[in-house]
């Protein structure tokens, strides 16, 4: 490794980033699962320097405090984004992003094992903070977002559709089985874990959960599904054409917005892990809209 010009080094548990803060150029090494495989422009890393100088003069004594300089380094807007993750679609200020699956259709971005997801993982295209870190958060609001990196808005951001996650405890939801969620103390945290791909059980473990709000992509009438005047969360097949469902481990996908809508496959459909349901019926749904290839979960916490 050539460290010429390097001004700062950052680390996770198992990986490192060497950065030239003047040029924004850096490189990583270490475990690739924790950000050890990266290079390029890291200009989104910012450093803030605060300098305080105080001088007090009296008739008999002059006291001058030495200059104190404090440097704080922030990584992305949320403070949770791992070193080495390349932000493809925008992370909005004011939210902490606990998950971003920016699917590269030529790579396996999301681990195939629920236990690996639950422990937390990170690479250049995807991350989930893990259940332990999620449990430490006092969540007051959460949203799930579907985004299309190939359909850019006028400001250059990805076309997006974010909806609020209702509080499962307040709604009385009977959430699907999740044997990796035992350390999570609230329904909202279990809900987030299920959306990360942690649903367990077999294909017979199916429950209906409804009352997710409807959201629309920007400048479009398209929702999370082929048609969805109201989205809900369900397990299993086709309780109605305007629902969504979280599958168990024994099913083909981890979750799916019914009908023919956005889905997550942690065990990949080819290398597709985030996208529209594959059998989009044009005669029923019309032409398939822009390619949804990114899924995010973001939260606001009690300060």
KEVOVO-848444 format. One line per 3 residues: number of its first residue (from 0); their letters; for each residue x, y, z of N, C-alpha, C, CB. Coordinates in steps of 0.1 Angstrom, whole numbers, plus 5000, padded with zeros to 4 digits. Glycine has a CB too. Example, Ala and Ser with C-alpha at 12.3 -4.5 7.8 and 13.67 -1.06 7.14 Angstrom:
2
0	as	5132,4943,5078,5123,4955,5078,5132,4967,5078,5113,4955,5090 ~ 5128,4978,5071,5137,4989,5071,5129,5000,5079,5141,4994,5057
END
This chain:
303
0	xxx	5008,4988,5000,5000,5000,5000,5009,5013,5000,4991,5000,5012 ~ 5005,5022,4992,5012,5035,4991,5005,5045,5000,5013,5040,4977 ~ 5011,5049,5011,5004,5059,5020,5009,5073,5018,5007,5055,5034
3	xxx	5015,5076,5006,5019,5090,5003,5007,5099,5003,5027,5090,4990 ~ 5007,5110,5010,4996,5119,5010,4985,5116,5020,4990,5120,4996 ~ 4985,5104,5026,4974,5100,5035,4975,5109,5048,4976,5085,5039
6	xxx	4963,5114,5051,4962,5123,5063,4955,5117,5075,4955,5136,5059 ~ 4946,5107,5072,4937,5101,5082,4935,5086,5079,4924,5108,5084 ~ 4934,5078,5090,4931,5064,5089,4919,5061,5098,4943,5055,5092
9	xxx	4908,5055,5092,4896,5052,5100,4895,5036,5100,4884,5058,5094 ~ 4888,5031,5110,4887,5017,5111,4873,5012,5116,4897,5011,5120 ~ 4869,5000,5111,4858,4993,5118,4865,4982,5126,4848,4987,5107
12	xxx	4857,4972,5130,4863,4961,5138,4873,4954,5130,4852,4952,5143 ~ 4871,4953,5117,4879,4944,5109,4884,4949,5095,4871,4932,5106 ~ 4883,4963,5094,4888,4969,5081,4892,4983,5084,4876,4969,5071
15	xxx	4900,4989,5074,4906,5002,5075,4904,5010,5063,4921,5001,5079 ~ 4903,5023,5064,4902,5033,5053,4913,5043,5055,4888,5040,5052 ~ 4922,5044,5045,4933,5054,5045,4928,5065,5036,4946,5048,5041
18	xxx	4928,5078,5041,4922,5089,5033,4931,5101,5032,4909,5093,5040 ~ 4932,5107,5021,4938,5120,5019,4926,5130,5019,4946,5121,5005 ~ 4925,5137,5031,4913,5145,5033,4913,5158,5024,4912,5150,5047
21	xxx	4925,5161,5018,4926,5172,5009,4920,5169,4995,4940,5177,5008 ~ 4922,5157,4991,4917,5153,4977,4905,5144,4977,4928,5146,4970 ~ 4902,5138,4989,4890,5129,4990,4893,5115,4985,4879,5135,4982
24	xxx	4906,5113,4981,4909,5100,4976,4914,5091,4987,4921,5101,4965 ~ 4910,5078,4987,4914,5069,4998,4913,5054,4993,4905,5070,5010 ~ 4917,5045,5001,4916,5031,4998,4914,5023,5011,4929,5026,4990
27	xxx	4909,5011,5010,4906,5002,5021,4914,4989,5021,4891,4999,5022 ~ 4915,4983,5033,4921,4970,5033,4915,4963,5046,4936,4970,5034 ~ 4916,4950,5046,4910,4942,5057,4899,4933,5052,4905,4951,5068
30	xxx	4890,4929,5061,4878,4920,5058,4869,4928,5048,4871,4915,5071 ~ 4866,4922,5036,4857,4928,5027,4843,4929,5031,4858,4921,5013 ~ 4839,4920,5041,4825,4920,5046,4823,4932,5055,4823,4908,5054
33	xxx	4834,4939,5059,4833,4950,5068,4839,4963,5062,4839,4947,5082 ~ 4839,4963,5048,4843,4975,5042,4858,4975,5037,4841,4987,5050 ~ 4864,4963,5037,4878,4962,5034,4882,4962,5020,4884,4950,5040
36	xxx	4872,4963,5011,4874,4963,4997,4868,4976,4991,4869,4951,4990 ~ 4875,4987,4990,4870,4999,4984,4882,5008,4979,4861,5006,4995 ~ 4878,5017,4971,4888,5027,4967,4880,5038,4960,4899,5021,4957
39	xxx	4886,5050,4958,4880,5060,4950,4877,5073,4957,4866,5055,4945 ~ 4866,5080,4954,4863,5093,4960,4856,5092,4973,4855,5101,4949 ~ 4861,5097,4984,4855,5096,4997,4852,5110,5002,4864,5089,5007
42	xxx	4849,5119,4992,4847,5133,4996,4835,5135,5005,4845,5141,4984 ~ 4826,5125,5006,4814,5126,5015,4819,5125,5030,4804,5116,5012 ~ 4831,5120,5032,4837,5121,5046,4840,5136,5049,4849,5112,5047
45	xxx	4835,5141,5060,4837,5155,5063,4844,5156,5077,4824,5163,5063 ~ 4853,5166,5078,4859,5169,5091,4855,5183,5095,4874,5167,5091 ~ 4852,5184,5108,4849,5197,5113,4859,5201,5124,4834,5198,5119
48	xxx	4865,5212,5123,4875,5217,5133,4870,5229,5141,4888,5219,5127 ~ 4870,5228,5154,4865,5239,5162,4877,5244,5171,4853,5235,5171 ~ 4880,5257,5170,4891,5263,5177,4886,5273,5187,4902,5269,5167
51	xxx	4890,5272,5200,4886,5281,5210,4898,5288,5216,4877,5274,5220 ~ 4898,5301,5217,4909,5308,5223,4903,5319,5233,4918,5316,5213 ~ 4907,5318,5246,4901,5328,5255,4913,5335,5262,4892,5320,5266
54	xxx	4912,5348,5263,4922,5356,5270,4915,5365,5281,4931,5365,5260 ~ 4920,5364,5294,4914,5372,5304,4925,5381,5310,4908,5363,5315 ~ 4922,5394,5311,4933,5403,5316,4927,5411,5328,4937,5413,5305
57	xxx	4934,5411,5340,4931,5419,5351,4942,5429,5354,4927,5411,5364 ~ 4941,5437,5364,4951,5447,5367,4964,5440,5373,4946,5457,5377 ~ 4962,5428,5378,4974,5422,5384,4978,5409,5377,4972,5419,5398
60	xxx	4969,5403,5370,4972,5390,5364,4967,5389,5350,4965,5379,5373 ~ 4975,5383,5342,4971,5380,5328,4971,5364,5326,4980,5387,5317 ~ 4960,5359,5323,4959,5344,5321,4955,5342,5306,4949,5338,5331
63	xxx	4963,5334,5299,4960,5330,5286,4958,5315,5285,4970,5336,5276 ~ 4946,5311,5281,4945,5296,5279,4951,5292,5266,4930,5292,5279 ~ 4957,5281,5265,4962,5276,5253,4951,5272,5243,4971,5264,5255
66	xxx	4955,5273,5230,4945,5270,5220,4941,5255,5220,4950,5274,5206 ~ 4928,5253,5221,4923,5239,5221,4917,5236,5208,4914,5236,5233 ~ 4921,5226,5201,4915,5222,5188,4909,5208,5189,4926,5223,5177
69	xxx	4896,5208,5186,4889,5195,5186,4885,5191,5172,4877,5195,5195 ~ 4888,5180,5167,4884,5176,5153,4874,5164,5155,4897,5172,5145 ~ 4863,5165,5148,4853,5155,5148,4851,5150,5134,4840,5160,5155
72	xxx	4851,5137,5132,4849,5132,5119,4836,5125,5118,4860,5122,5115 ~ 4828,5129,5108,4815,5123,5106,4814,5115,5093,4804,5134,5106 ~ 4808,5103,5093,4807,5095,5082,4793,5095,5077,4812,5081,5085
75	xxx	4790,5101,5065,4777,5102,5059,4768,5109,5069,4771,5088,5056 ~ 4755,5111,5065,4746,5120,5073,4741,5113,5085,4734,5124,5064 ~ 4740,5099,5085,4734,5093,5096,4744,5089,5107,4727,5081,5092
78	xxx	4757,5088,5104,4766,5083,5114,4767,5067,5115,4764,5088,5127 ~ 4758,5060,5108,4757,5046,5108,4763,5039,5095,4743,5041,5110 ~ 4765,5047,5085,4769,5041,5072,4783,5036,5073,4768,5052,5061
81	xxx	4786,5024,5070,4799,5018,5072,4810,5024,5063,4799,5003,5071 ~ 4822,5024,5067,4833,5027,5058,4834,5017,5047,4847,5027,5066 ~ 4835,5022,5035,4836,5013,5023,4823,5012,5016,4840,5000,5027
84	xxx	4812,5015,5022,4799,5014,5015,4798,5026,5006,4787,5014,5025 ~ 4795,5024,4993,4793,5035,4983,4779,5038,4981,4800,5030,4969 ~ 4775,5050,4986,4761,5055,4986,4757,5058,4971,4760,5067,4995
87	xxx	4748,5049,4966,4744,5050,4952,4731,5059,4952,4740,5036,4946 ~ 4722,5057,4961,4710,5066,4961,4711,5073,4975,4697,5057,4961 ~ 4705,5085,4974,4707,5095,4985,4703,5090,4999,4699,5107,4981
90	xxx	4710,5094,5009,4706,5093,5023,4702,5107,5028,4718,5087,5032 ~ 4690,5109,5031,4685,5122,5034,4689,5126,5048,4669,5122,5033 ~ 4692,5139,5049,4696,5144,5062,4685,5143,5072,4700,5159,5061
93	xxx	4688,5141,5085,4678,5139,5095,4673,5125,5098,4666,5147,5091 ~ 4678,5116,5090,4675,5102,5092,4687,5094,5095,4667,5096,5080 ~ 4686,5083,5103,4697,5074,5105,4693,5061,5096,4699,5070,5120
96	xxx	4702,5058,5087,4699,5046,5078,4705,5034,5084,4706,5049,5064 ~ 4696,5024,5088,4701,5012,5094,4703,5001,5084,4691,5007,5104 ~ 4698,5003,5071,4699,4993,5061,4699,5000,5047,4688,4983,5061
99	xxx	4708,4996,5038,4707,5000,5024,4712,4988,5016,4716,5013,5022 ~ 4703,4983,5008,4706,4972,4999,4706,4978,4985,4696,4960,5000 ~ 4717,4982,4980,4719,4988,4966,4723,4977,4957,4729,5000,4966
102	xxx	4713,4970,4951,4716,4957,4944,4724,4959,4931,4703,4951,4941 ~ 4735,4952,4931,4743,4951,4919,4739,4938,4912,4759,4952,4922 ~ 4733,4938,4901,4728,4926,4894,4738,4917,4890,4719,4930,4883
105	xxx	4751,4920,4892,4762,4911,4888,4769,4905,4901,4772,4918,4880 ~ 4764,4908,4913,4771,4904,4925,4760,4899,4935,4779,4915,4931 ~ 4765,4890,4944,4757,4886,4956,4760,4897,4967,4761,4872,4961
108	xxx	4751,4906,4968,4753,4918,4977,4749,4915,4992,4746,4930,4972 ~ 4738,4907,4993,4732,4905,5006,4735,4890,5010,4717,4908,5006 ~ 4740,4888,5022,4743,4874,5026,4731,4865,5025,4748,4874,5041
111	xxx	4733,4852,5022,4723,4842,5020,4718,4837,5033,4727,4831,5011 ~ 4725,4839,5044,4722,4833,5057,4716,4844,5066,4734,4827,5064 ~ 4704,4841,5072,4698,4850,5081,4706,4854,5093,4684,4844,5086
114	xxx	4714,4844,5098,4723,4847,5110,4733,4857,5106,4729,4833,5114 ~ 4739,4857,5094,4749,4867,5090,4742,4881,5089,4755,4863,5077 ~ 4730,4881,5084,4723,4894,5084,4721,4899,5098,4710,4893,5076
117	xxx	4716,4891,5107,4713,4895,5120,4725,4900,5128,4707,4883,5128 ~ 4737,4895,5125,4749,4899,5131,4754,4913,5126,4760,4889,5129 ~ 4748,4917,5115,4753,4929,5108,4764,4926,5098,4758,4939,5119
120	xxx	4763,4933,5087,4773,4931,5076,4774,4944,5068,4769,4919,5067 ~ 4785,4945,5060,4787,4956,5052,4796,4953,5040,4793,4968,5060 ~ 4793,4958,5029,4802,4957,5017,4800,4970,5009,4800,4944,5009
123	xxx	4806,4971,4997,4805,4983,4990,4791,4986,4985,4814,4983,4978 ~ 4782,4976,4984,4769,4978,4978,4757,4976,4988,4766,4968,4967 ~ 4760,4970,5000,4749,4968,5009,4754,4967,5023,4742,4954,5006
126	xxx	4745,4971,5033,4748,4969,5047,4735,4969,5055,4757,4981,5052 ~ 4736,4962,5067,4726,4962,5077,4734,4964,5090,4717,4950,5077 ~ 4729,4972,5099,4737,4975,5111,4737,4963,5121,4731,4987,5118
129	xxx	4727,4954,5120,4727,4943,5128,4717,4945,5140,4741,4940,5134 ~ 4712,4933,5145,4702,4934,5156,4707,4940,5169,4697,4920,5158 ~ 4720,4938,5172,4725,4943,5185,4725,4958,5185,4740,4938,5187
132	xxx	4730,4964,5174,4730,4979,5173,4716,4984,5172,4738,4983,5161 ~ 4707,4977,5165,4693,4981,5164,4686,4981,5177,4685,4971,5154 ~ 4689,4971,5186,4683,4970,5199,4687,4982,5208,4687,4957,5206
135	xxx	4699,4988,5206,4703,4999,5214,4696,5013,5210,4718,5001,5213 ~ 4689,5013,5199,4683,5025,5194,4669,5027,5200,4682,5025,5179 ~ 4666,5039,5204,4652,5043,5209,4645,5049,5197,4653,5053,5221
138	xxx	4638,5040,5189,4632,5044,5176,4619,5050,5179,4631,5032,5167 ~ 4617,5063,5173,4604,5069,5174,4596,5069,5161,4605,5083,5179 ~ 4604,5067,5150,4598,5067,5136,4607,5059,5127,4596,5081,5131
141	xxx	4600,5051,5118,4608,5043,5108,4601,5043,5095,4609,5028,5113 ~ 4609,5043,5084,4603,5042,5071,4611,5032,5063,4604,5056,5064 ~ 4604,5025,5053,4611,5017,5043,4610,5025,5030,4604,5003,5042
144	xxx	4620,5024,5022,4621,5031,5009,4625,5022,4998,4631,5043,5011 ~ 4618,5023,4987,4622,5017,4974,4627,5027,4965,4610,5008,4968 ~ 4638,5025,4958,4644,5035,4949,4649,5029,4936,4656,5042,4956
147	xxx	4649,5038,4926,4654,5033,4912,4666,5042,4909,4642,5035,4902 ~ 4678,5035,4909,4690,5043,4906,4691,5047,4892,4702,5035,4911 ~ 4684,5040,4883,4685,5043,4869,4675,5054,4864,4683,5031,4861
150	xxx	4666,5058,4874,4656,5068,4870,4659,5080,4880,4641,5063,4872 ~ 4666,5090,4874,4670,5101,4882,4661,5113,4881,4684,5106,4878 ~ 4659,5120,4892,4651,5132,4893,4659,5144,4888,4645,5134,4907
153	xxx	4653,5156,4887,4660,5168,4882,4672,5171,4891,4650,5179,4882 ~ 4671,5169,4904,4682,5172,4913,4693,5161,4913,4677,5174,4927 ~ 4691,5151,4904,4701,5140,4904,4699,5129,4913,4714,5146,4906
156	xxx	4689,5130,4922,4687,5119,4931,4679,5108,4925,4679,5124,4944 ~ 4679,5096,4931,4672,5084,4926,4657,5087,4928,4676,5071,4933 ~ 4649,5082,4919,4634,5082,4921,4631,5074,4933,4626,5078,4909
159	xxx	4623,5078,4942,4621,5072,4955,4606,5071,4959,4629,5079,4966 ~ 4604,5062,4968,4590,5060,4974,4592,5055,4988,4582,5049,4965 ~ 4590,5063,4998,4592,5060,5012,4578,5060,5019,4602,5070,5019
162	xxx	4576,5050,5027,4564,5049,5035,4567,5046,5050,4554,5038,5029 ~ 4558,5051,5058,4560,5049,5073,4557,5034,5076,4551,5058,5081 ~ 4565,5029,5086,4562,5016,5091,4553,5018,5104,4575,5008,5095
165	xxx	4541,5013,5104,4533,5014,5116,4539,5006,5128,4519,5009,5113 ~ 4536,5010,5140,4541,5003,5152,4534,4990,5153,4540,5012,5164 ~ 4540,4979,5152,4533,4966,5153,4527,4964,5167,4542,4955,5150
168	xxx	4533,4969,5177,4528,4967,5191,4515,4975,5192,4538,4972,5201 ~ 4514,4988,5187,4502,4996,5188,4491,4990,5179,4505,5010,5184 ~ 4495,4984,5168,4485,4979,5159,4481,4964,5162,4491,4979,5144
171	xxx	4488,4958,5171,4485,4944,5175,4489,4934,5164,4471,4943,5178 ~ 4499,4937,5156,4503,4928,5145,4508,4915,5151,4514,4935,5136 ~ 4505,4904,5145,4511,4891,5148,4522,4889,5138,4500,4880,5148
174	xxx	4534,4892,5141,4545,4892,5132,4549,4878,5129,4557,4900,5137 ~ 4555,4876,5117,4560,4862,5113,4571,4858,5122,4565,4862,5099 ~ 4574,4845,5122,4585,4839,5130,4598,4845,5126,4584,4824,5129
177	xxx	4606,4847,5136,4620,4852,5134,4629,4847,5145,4620,4868,5133 ~ 4636,4836,5143,4643,4830,5154,4656,4838,5157,4646,4816,5151 ~ 4660,4847,5148,4672,4855,5151,4668,4869,5158,4679,4859,5138
180	xxx	4656,4870,5161,4651,4883,5167,4648,4883,5182,4638,4887,5160 ~ 4653,4872,5188,4650,4871,5202,4655,4882,5211,4655,4857,5207 ~ 4666,4888,5207,4672,4899,5215,4665,4913,5212,4686,4900,5212
183	xxx	4655,4913,5204,4649,4926,5200,4637,4928,5209,4645,4927,5185 ~ 4636,4940,5216,4626,4942,5226,4613,4948,5222,4632,4951,5236 ~ 4612,4952,5209,4600,4958,5205,4595,4953,5191,4601,4974,5204
186	xxx	4582,4954,5189,4577,4950,5176,4583,4957,5164,4562,4951,5176 ~ 4586,4970,5166,4591,4978,5155,4605,4973,5151,4592,4993,5159 ~ 4613,4969,5161,4627,4964,5158,4626,4951,5151,4635,4963,5171
189	xxx	4616,4942,5156,4614,4929,5149,4609,4931,5135,4604,4921,5157 ~ 4601,4941,5133,4596,4945,5119,4607,4948,5110,4586,4956,5120 ~ 4616,4957,5115,4628,4961,5107,4637,4948,5104,4636,4971,5114
192	xxx	4639,4940,5114,4647,4928,5112,4640,4919,5101,4648,4920,5125 ~ 4627,4918,5101,4620,4909,5091,4623,4915,5077,4605,4909,5094 ~ 4622,4929,5076,4624,4935,5063,4639,4934,5058,4620,4949,5064
195	xxx	4648,4931,5068,4662,4929,5064,4664,4915,5058,4671,4931,5076 ~ 4654,4906,5059,4655,4893,5053,4657,4882,5064,4667,4892,5044 ~ 4652,4884,5076,4654,4874,5087,4642,4865,5090,4658,4882,5099
198	xxx	4631,4866,5082,4620,4857,5085,4624,4843,5085,4608,4860,5075 ~ 4619,4835,5095,4623,4821,5095,4610,4812,5094,4630,4818,5109 ~ 4611,4799,5098,4600,4790,5097,4599,4784,5083,4587,4798,5100
201	xxx	4589,4776,5080,4587,4770,5067,4576,4777,5060,4585,4755,5069 ~ 4573,4772,5048,4563,4778,5039,4549,4777,5045,4563,4772,5026 ~ 4546,4769,5055,4533,4768,5061,4531,4779,5072,4530,4755,5067
204	xxx	4542,4786,5076,4541,4796,5086,4537,4809,5080,4554,4797,5094 ~ 4524,4811,5078,4520,4823,5070,4509,4830,5078,4514,4819,5056 ~ 4511,4844,5079,4501,4852,5086,4498,4864,5079,4507,4855,5101
207	xxx	4487,4870,5081,4483,4882,5074,4485,4894,5083,4468,4882,5070 ~ 4492,4904,5078,4494,4917,5085,4491,4928,5075,4509,4918,5091 ~ 4482,4937,5079,4478,4948,5070,4481,4961,5076,4463,4946,5067
210	xxx	4477,4971,5068,4477,4985,5072,4491,4993,5070,4474,4986,5087 ~ 4499,4988,5060,4509,4997,5056,4504,5008,5047,4520,4989,5048 ~ 4508,5020,5049,4503,5031,5040,4507,5030,5026,4507,5045,5046
213	xxx	4500,5037,5017,4504,5037,5003,4514,5049,5000,4491,5039,4994 ~ 4523,5046,4992,4532,5057,4988,4534,5056,4973,4546,5055,4995 ~ 4538,5067,4967,4540,5068,4952,4554,5073,4949,4530,5078,4946
216	xxx	4559,5067,4938,4572,5072,4933,4570,5087,4928,4578,5063,4922 ~ 4581,5094,4928,4580,5108,4925,4576,5110,4910,4594,5115,4928 ~ 4567,5119,4908,4562,5122,4894,4555,5110,4887,4573,5126,4886
219	xxx	4550,5101,4895,4544,5089,4890,4532,5084,4898,4555,5077,4889 ~ 4524,5077,4891,4512,5071,4899,4516,5057,4904,4500,5070,4889 ~ 4528,5052,4901,4533,5039,4905,4535,5038,4920,4545,5035,4898
222	xxx	4530,5028,4926,4532,5025,4940,4543,5014,4942,4519,5022,4948 ~ 4542,5007,4953,4552,4996,4956,4548,4983,4948,4552,4993,4970 ~ 4536,4984,4942,4531,4972,4935,4525,4975,4921,4521,4964,4943
225	xxx	4520,4965,4914,4513,4967,4902,4501,4976,4904,4508,4954,4896 ~ 4493,4974,4914,4482,4983,4918,4481,4982,4933,4469,4980,4911 ~ 4480,4993,4940,4480,4993,4954,4473,5006,4960,4494,4992,4959
228	xxx	4460,5007,4959,4454,5018,4966,4456,5017,4981,4439,5018,4963 ~ 4458,5005,4987,4462,5004,5001,4472,4992,5001,4450,5002,5010 ~ 4484,4994,5007,4493,4983,5009,4491,4977,5023,4508,4987,5006
231	xxx	4493,4964,5024,4493,4958,5037,4504,4948,5038,4480,4951,5040 ~ 4506,4942,5049,4517,4932,5050,4511,4919,5053,4527,4936,5061 ~ 4514,4909,5046,4508,4896,5048,4518,4885,5045,4496,4895,5039
234	xxx	4515,4873,5050,4520,4861,5047,4507,4852,5045,4530,4854,5057 ~ 4502,4849,5035,4507,4841,5025,4503,4845,5011,4504,4827,5027 ~ 4498,4836,5002,4495,4839,4989,4481,4846,4987,4495,4826,4981
237	xxx	4482,4857,4981,4470,4864,4975,4458,4865,4984,4466,4857,4963 ~ 4459,4871,4996,4447,4874,5003,4439,4885,4996,4451,4879,5017 ~ 4445,4892,4987,4438,4903,4979,4449,4909,4971,4431,4913,4989
240	xxx	4445,4916,4960,4455,4920,4951,4462,4933,4955,4448,4922,4938 ~ 4459,4939,4966,4465,4951,4971,4472,4950,4984,4455,4962,4971 ~ 4479,4938,4986,4485,4935,4998,4500,4933,4996,4479,4923,5005
243	xxx	4507,4932,5007,4521,4929,5006,4524,4918,5017,4530,4941,5009 ~ 4534,4910,5015,4536,4899,5024,4551,4897,5027,4530,4886,5018 ~ 4554,4892,5040,4567,4888,5043,4567,4873,5043,4571,4893,5057
246	xxx	4576,4867,5036,4576,4852,5034,4585,4846,5046,4582,4848,5021 ~ 4582,4833,5048,4591,4826,5057,4603,4821,5049,4583,4814,5063 ~ 4613,4815,5056,4625,4810,5050,4622,4800,5040,4634,4805,5061
249	xxx	4611,4792,5041,4609,4781,5032,4603,4786,5019,4599,4772,5038 ~ 4600,4799,5017,4595,4804,5005,4606,4809,4996,4584,4815,5007 ~ 4602,4813,4984,4612,4817,4974,4618,4831,4977,4605,4818,4960
252	xxx	4611,4840,4982,4616,4853,4985,4615,4857,5000,4609,4864,4977 ~ 4621,4867,5004,4621,4871,5018,4608,4879,5021,4633,4879,5022 ~ 4605,4888,5012,4592,4895,5013,4588,4900,4999,4592,4907,5023
255	xxx	4576,4904,4997,4570,4907,4984,4558,4916,4986,4567,4894,4976 ~ 4558,4927,4979,4546,4936,4979,4537,4931,4968,4550,4951,4976 ~ 4525,4926,4973,4515,4921,4964,4508,4932,4957,4505,4911,4972
258	xxx	4504,4933,4944,4506,4923,4934,4518,4926,4925,4493,4921,4926 ~ 4526,4916,4923,4537,4917,4913,4547,4929,4917,4532,4919,4899 ~ 4547,4933,4930,4554,4945,4933,4569,4942,4937,4547,4951,4945
261	xxx	4574,4952,4945,4588,4951,4949,4590,4939,4958,4592,4964,4956 ~ 4602,4933,4957,4605,4921,4965,4619,4921,4969,4601,4908,4957 ~ 4622,4913,4979,4636,4910,4983,4639,4895,4983,4639,4916,4998
264	xxx	4649,4891,4976,4654,4877,4976,4668,4877,4982,4654,4872,4961 ~ 4670,4872,4994,4683,4871,5000,4691,4859,4994,4683,4870,5015 ~ 4684,4850,4988,4690,4838,4982,4690,4840,4967,4684,4825,4986
267	xxx	4689,4852,4962,4689,4857,4949,4680,4849,4939,4703,4856,4944 ~ 4675,4857,4930,4669,4852,4918,4679,4855,4907,4654,4859,4915 ~ 4688,4846,4904,4701,4849,4897,4709,4858,4907,4698,4857,4884
270	xxx	4713,4870,4903,4720,4879,4912,4710,4891,4915,4733,4884,4906 ~ 4698,4889,4912,4688,4900,4916,4683,4897,4930,4676,4900,4906 ~ 4685,4907,4938,4681,4906,4952,4670,4916,4956,4693,4908,4961
273	xxx	4670,4927,4949,4659,4937,4951,4653,4940,4937,4665,4951,4958 ~ 4640,4940,4936,4634,4943,4923,4619,4940,4922,4641,4936,4912 ~ 4613,4943,4911,4599,4940,4909,4598,4925,4908,4594,4946,4896
276	xxx	4586,4920,4911,4583,4906,4910,4585,4902,4895,4569,4902,4915 ~ 4592,4890,4892,4596,4888,4878,4585,4885,4868,4605,4876,4878 ~ 4574,4880,4872,4563,4876,4863,4553,4888,4861,4556,4864,4867
279	xxx	4558,4900,4858,4550,4912,4856,4540,4910,4845,4558,4925,4854 ~ 4527,4910,4847,4518,4907,4836,4513,4920,4829,4505,4900,4841 ~ 4518,4923,4818,4516,4936,4811,4501,4938,4808,4523,4937,4798
282	xxx	4494,4927,4805,4479,4928,4802,4471,4932,4815,4474,4915,4797 ~ 4477,4930,4827,4470,4932,4839,4475,4945,4845,4472,4921,4849 ~ 4488,4947,4844,4495,4958,4852,4499,4970,4843,4507,4953,4859
285	xxx	4499,4968,4829,4505,4978,4820,4520,4976,4819,4501,4992,4825 ~ 4526,4985,4813,4541,4984,4811,4548,4985,4825,4546,4994,4802 ~ 4559,4977,4826,4566,4977,4839,4573,4990,4840,4576,4965,4839
288	xxx	4573,4996,4852,4579,5010,4853,4594,5008,4855,4574,5017,4866 ~ 4601,5019,4858,4615,5020,4860,4620,5008,4869,4619,5033,4866 ~ 4632,5005,4868,4638,4993,4875,4641,4997,4890,4651,4988,4868
291	xxx	4633,4992,4899,4636,4994,4913,4647,4984,4917,4623,4991,4922 ~ 4659,4990,4922,4670,4982,4925,4677,4985,4938,4681,4983,4914 ~ 4670,4993,4946,4676,4997,4959,4665,4997,4970,4682,5012,4958
294	xxx	4668,4992,4982,4659,4992,4993,4666,4997,5005,4654,4977,4996 ~ 4659,5006,5012,4665,5013,5024,4655,5012,5036,4669,5027,5021 ~ 4661,5012,5048,4653,5014,5060,4660,5025,5068,4652,5001,5069
297	xxx	4652,5035,5072,4657,5046,5079,4649,5049,5091,4658,5059,5070 ~ 4655,5055,5102,4648,5057,5114,4651,5071,5120,4651,5046,5124 ~ 4642,5075,5129,4645,5087,5137,4644,5082,5151,4635,5099,5134
300	xxx	4653,5087,5160,4654,5081,5173,4651,5092,5183,4668,5076,5176 ~ 4648,5088,5195,4645,5097,5206,4658,5103,5211,4637,5090,5218 ~ 4659,5116,5212,4672,5122,5215,4673,5123,5231,4673,5136,5209
END
